[in-house]
């Protein structure tokens, strides 16, 4: 299987390429980025680094090397800056994505594309409309919020992180919806009190605010390389359990003509199923509020 990473010299693309190669998930990894010197540096270094553990072939290339690709990771983005919301990156990243999607369309069609560029809900919607591909091929990267919900529950309750399971749907931003009604511990439903819920939401909010204000010109590359590699492994081998993806909705969760994070099952052809969970009335209302907020941003950007 062949994987291409567009934006491969960046703080998400480079570690993701390395970790996927280290795990030997795909046969070929093509790195694409305008920063050719840094790209070559990464490829030369990675190739030697994974020799003992992987048969993955790593190379640099350009858009014509998308020929024969099975999966594209689109992590290209403007340099990060101090912001209070990921939406602040929208204008610059849409301009970048216009050019990138134009190049992608010249060389490949209807392959699985993982959109990482933030704000991911709006950027995934834009890529979906620009490419015109089947909606099951469009996989917006929205896994990290679920990790942070589990982390915050662990931090708040002291419970073992590895035994906690839970998902976070909705917007990748202020309107995220932690599914407290679906949290399990050791595979069994876990009752979440109002106090724990409030403390968990505060821990997530405080962490996000502090991280976005660091202004260090990088994003969460280390977490992303782990969760993106898991996502790619699910695409290659098939999901064993639902994972959250920002996905084009056409009636699921009572929303349509929008991209939001929902639970999905993945396989080699992309999204196999959007999983309908029995979420609470409050969570459903919060999800609708997330949809309305994303729609407003999409309209304000002239995309709808």
C-alpha positions as CSV (number, residue, x, y, z in Angstrom):
1,X,0.0,0.0,0.0
2,X,1.2,3.5,-0.9
3,X,0.8,6.5,1.3
4,X,1.6,10.2,0.4
5,X,2.0,13.0,3.0
6,X,1.5,16.5,1.7
7,X,3.1,18.9,4.2
8,X,5.6,16.2,5.2
9,X,8.3,18.6,6.4
10,X,6.1,20.1,9.1
11,X,5.7,19.3,12.7
12,X,2.9,16.8,12.1
13,X,3.9,15.4,8.7
14,X,7.5,14.5,9.6
15,X,6.9,12.7,12.9
16,X,3.8,11.0,11.4
17,X,5.9,9.7,8.4
18,X,8.5,8.3,10.8
19,X,6.1,6.6,13.2
20,X,4.1,5.0,10.3
21,X,7.3,3.8,8.8
22,X,8.5,2.5,12.2
23,X,5.3,0.5,12.6
24,X,5.7,-0.9,9.1
25,X,2.0,-0.1,8.3
26,X,2.4,0.6,4.5
27,X,4.8,-0.4,1.8
28,X,5.7,3.0,0.4
29,X,5.7,6.5,1.9
30,X,6.1,9.5,-0.4
31,X,6.9,12.9,1.3
32,X,5.7,16.0,-0.5
33,X,6.5,19.6,0.7
34,X,7.8,22.8,-0.8
35,X,10.7,22.8,1.7
36,X,12.8,20.4,-0.4
37,X,16.0,20.6,1.6
38,X,14.3,19.8,4.9
39,X,12.2,17.2,3.2
40,X,15.3,15.4,1.8
41,X,17.0,15.7,5.2
42,X,14.0,13.9,6.9
43,X,13.9,11.2,4.2
44,X,17.6,10.4,4.3
45,X,17.5,10.2,8.1
46,X,14.3,8.2,8.4
47,X,15.4,5.7,5.8
48,X,18.3,4.6,8.0
49,X,16.5,5.0,11.3
50,X,13.8,2.3,10.4
51,X,16.0,-0.3,8.7
52,X,16.1,-2.6,11.7
53,X,12.3,-2.6,12.2
54,X,10.5,-1.9,8.9
55,X,10.4,-2.6,5.2
56,X,8.6,0.6,4.4
57,X,10.2,2.5,1.5
58,X,10.5,6.3,2.2
59,X,11.1,8.8,-0.7
60,X,10.6,12.4,-1.5
61,X,8.5,13.5,-4.4
62,X,6.0,16.0,-5.8
63,X,2.4,15.9,-6.8
64,X,2.9,13.7,-9.9
65,X,4.1,11.0,-7.5
66,X,0.6,10.7,-6.2
67,X,0.0,8.3,-9.1
68,X,-0.8,4.9,-7.6
69,X,-1.4,6.2,-4.1
70,X,-3.9,4.6,-1.8
71,X,-4.0,7.1,1.1
72,X,-3.1,10.8,1.2
73,X,-2.4,12.7,4.5
74,X,-3.0,16.4,4.0
75,X,-1.2,18.2,6.8
76,X,-0.1,21.3,4.9
77,X,-0.8,24.5,6.8
78,X,0.4,28.0,7.4
79,X,2.9,28.4,10.3
80,X,1.1,28.2,13.6
81,X,0.8,31.4,15.7
82,X,-0.6,32.4,19.0
83,X,-4.4,32.3,18.7
84,X,-7.5,31.8,21.0
85,X,-9.3,29.7,18.4
86,X,-8.2,27.4,15.5
87,X,-10.6,29.4,13.3
88,X,-8.0,32.2,13.3
89,X,-6.0,30.0,10.9
90,X,-8.9,29.6,8.4
91,X,-8.2,32.3,5.9
92,X,-4.5,31.5,5.3
93,X,-5.1,27.7,5.3
94,X,-8.0,28.0,2.8
95,X,-5.8,29.8,0.4
96,X,-3.2,27.1,0.8
97,X,-5.7,24.3,0.4
98,X,-7.1,25.9,-2.8
99,X,-3.7,25.4,-4.5
100,X,-3.0,22.0,-2.9
101,X,-6.4,20.5,-3.9
102,X,-6.0,21.9,-7.4
103,X,-2.7,19.9,-7.7
104,X,-4.1,16.8,-6.2
105,X,-7.0,16.7,-8.7
106,X,-4.6,16.8,-11.6
107,X,-3.0,13.5,-10.5
108,X,-5.4,11.3,-8.6
109,X,-9.1,10.8,-8.0
110,X,-11.3,9.2,-5.4
111,X,-8.6,8.0,-3.1
112,X,-8.8,8.1,0.7
113,X,-7.6,11.6,2.0
114,X,-7.0,12.4,5.6
115,X,-7.5,16.1,6.2
116,X,-5.4,17.4,9.1
117,X,-5.3,21.1,8.4
118,X,-7.1,23.3,11.0
119,X,-9.8,24.4,11.6
120,X,-10.4,20.8,10.5
121,X,-14.2,20.8,10.3
122,X,-14.3,23.7,7.9
123,X,-11.1,22.6,6.0
124,X,-12.5,19.1,5.6
125,X,-15.7,20.6,4.2
126,X,-13.7,22.7,1.8
127,X,-11.6,19.8,0.6
128,X,-14.7,17.7,0.1
129,X,-16.3,20.3,-2.0
130,X,-13.2,21.2,-4.0
131,X,-12.3,17.6,-4.8
132,X,-15.8,16.3,-5.5
133,X,-14.8,12.8,-4.4
134,X,-17.1,10.2,-2.8
135,X,-17.8,11.2,0.8
136,X,-16.5,7.9,2.3
137,X,-13.1,8.9,1.0
138,X,-13.0,12.1,3.1
139,X,-11.5,11.4,6.6
140,X,-11.1,14.6,8.7
141,X,-8.6,14.1,11.5
142,X,-10.4,14.5,14.8
143,X,-9.0,11.8,17.0
144,X,-7.1,13.8,19.6
145,X,-10.1,15.3,21.3
146,X,-11.1,11.8,22.4
147,X,-7.6,11.2,23.7
148,X,-7.9,14.4,25.7
149,X,-11.3,13.5,27.2
150,X,-9.8,10.2,28.5
151,X,-6.7,12.1,29.7
152,X,-8.8,14.6,31.6
153,X,-11.0,11.9,33.1
154,X,-7.8,10.1,34.3
155,X,-6.5,13.4,35.7
156,X,-9.8,14.2,37.4
157,X,-10.7,10.8,38.8
158,X,-7.3,9.1,39.2
159,X,-8.6,6.1,37.2
160,X,-6.2,4.2,35.0
161,X,-6.0,5.9,31.6
162,X,-5.5,2.6,29.7
163,X,-8.7,1.2,31.1
164,X,-10.8,4.2,30.3
165,X,-12.6,4.5,26.9
166,X,-14.7,7.3,25.6
167,X,-15.3,9.5,22.5
168,X,-15.6,13.2,21.8
169,X,-17.7,14.2,18.8
170,X,-18.7,17.6,17.3
171,X,-16.4,20.4,16.4
172,X,-12.6,20.2,16.8
173,X,-12.7,23.3,18.9
174,X,-14.9,25.1,21.5
175,X,-18.0,23.2,20.5
176,X,-16.6,19.7,21.0
177,X,-19.0,17.2,22.7
178,X,-17.5,14.7,25.1
179,X,-19.8,11.7,25.2
180,X,-19.9,11.3,29.0
181,X,-22.9,9.0,28.5
182,X,-20.8,6.5,26.6
183,X,-17.7,6.4,28.9
184,X,-16.6,2.9,30.0
185,X,-14.0,1.6,32.4
186,X,-12.7,-1.9,32.0
187,X,-15.3,-2.3,29.4
188,X,-18.2,-1.5,31.7
189,X,-20.3,1.8,31.7
190,X,-18.9,4.4,34.0
191,X,-21.3,6.8,35.7
192,X,-19.9,10.4,35.5
193,X,-21.1,12.8,38.1
194,X,-21.8,16.5,37.4
195,X,-18.7,17.4,39.5
196,X,-16.4,15.1,37.4
197,X,-17.9,16.3,34.2
198,X,-17.3,20.0,35.1
199,X,-13.7,19.2,36.2
200,X,-13.0,17.2,33.0
201,X,-14.3,20.0,30.8
202,X,-12.2,22.6,32.7
203,X,-9.1,20.5,32.4
204,X,-9.5,20.2,28.6
205,X,-10.3,23.9,28.2
206,X,-7.3,25.0,30.3
207,X,-4.9,22.7,28.5
208,X,-6.1,23.8,25.1
209,X,-6.0,27.5,26.0
210,X,-2.4,27.2,27.4
211,X,-1.2,25.2,24.4
212,X,-2.7,27.6,21.8
213,X,-1.2,30.6,23.5
214,X,2.4,29.2,23.5
215,X,3.0,30.7,20.0
216,X,5.9,28.3,19.4
217,X,5.2,27.8,15.6
218,X,4.4,24.1,16.1
219,X,1.3,22.0,16.8
220,X,0.7,18.7,18.6
221,X,3.1,16.7,16.4
222,X,3.9,14.0,18.9
223,X,0.3,13.1,19.8
224,X,-0.8,13.4,16.1
225,X,1.9,11.0,14.9
226,X,0.6,8.4,17.3
227,X,-3.1,8.9,16.5
228,X,-2.6,9.4,12.8
229,X,-0.7,6.2,12.6
230,X,-3.5,4.4,14.4
231,X,-6.0,5.9,11.9
232,X,-3.9,4.8,8.9
233,X,-3.6,1.3,10.4
234,X,-7.4,1.1,10.7
235,X,-7.7,2.1,7.1
236,X,-5.2,-0.6,6.0
237,X,-6.5,-3.4,8.2
238,X,-10.0,-2.3,9.2
239,X,-11.3,-0.8,12.5
240,X,-11.7,-3.0,15.5
241,X,-13.8,-0.3,17.3
242,X,-15.2,3.2,16.4
243,X,-12.8,6.1,15.9
244,X,-13.9,9.7,15.6
245,X,-13.5,11.4,12.2
246,X,-14.7,14.7,10.8
247,X,-17.0,13.4,8.1
248,X,-19.4,14.8,5.5
249,X,-22.9,14.2,7.0
250,X,-26.0,13.6,5.0
251,X,-28.6,13.0,7.6
252,X,-26.6,11.2,10.2
253,X,-27.0,12.6,13.7
254,X,-29.8,14.7,12.2
255,X,-27.3,17.0,10.3
256,X,-26.5,17.3,6.6
257,X,-24.2,19.3,4.2
258,X,-21.7,19.8,6.9
259,X,-18.5,18.0,8.2
260,X,-18.3,17.2,12.0
261,X,-16.6,14.7,14.2
262,X,-18.7,11.4,14.5
263,X,-17.8,7.8,15.3
264,X,-16.9,5.8,12.2
265,X,-15.5,2.4,11.2
266,X,-12.7,2.5,8.7
267,X,-11.3,0.1,6.1
268,X,-9.2,0.1,2.9
269,X,-11.8,2.0,0.9
270,X,-12.3,4.7,3.5
271,X,-15.2,5.2,5.9
272,X,-17.2,1.9,6.0
273,X,-19.8,3.0,8.5
274,X,-20.9,6.1,10.5
275,X,-21.8,4.6,13.8
276,X,-25.0,5.8,15.4
277,X,-24.6,5.9,19.2
278,X,-27.5,6.3,21.7
279,X,-26.3,9.6,22.9
280,X,-28.1,11.6,25.6
281,X,-30.6,14.4,24.8
282,X,-28.1,17.0,26.2
283,X,-25.3,15.6,24.0
284,X,-27.5,15.7,20.9
285,X,-28.4,19.3,21.6
286,X,-24.7,20.1,22.0
287,X,-23.9,18.4,18.8
288,X,-26.6,20.5,17.0
289,X,-25.0,23.7,18.5
290,X,-21.6,22.6,17.2
291,X,-23.2,22.1,13.7
292,X,-24.8,25.6,13.8
293,X,-21.4,27.1,14.8
294,X,-19.5,25.4,12.0
295,X,-22.3,26.4,9.5
296,X,-21.9,30.0,10.6
297,X,-18.1,29.9,10.0
298,X,-18.6,28.2,6.6
299,X,-21.2,30.9,5.6
300,X,-19.0,33.7,6.8
301,X,-16.1,32.3,4.8
302,X,-18.3,32.3,1.6
303,X,-18.1,28.5,1.3
304,X,-21.8,27.8,1.3
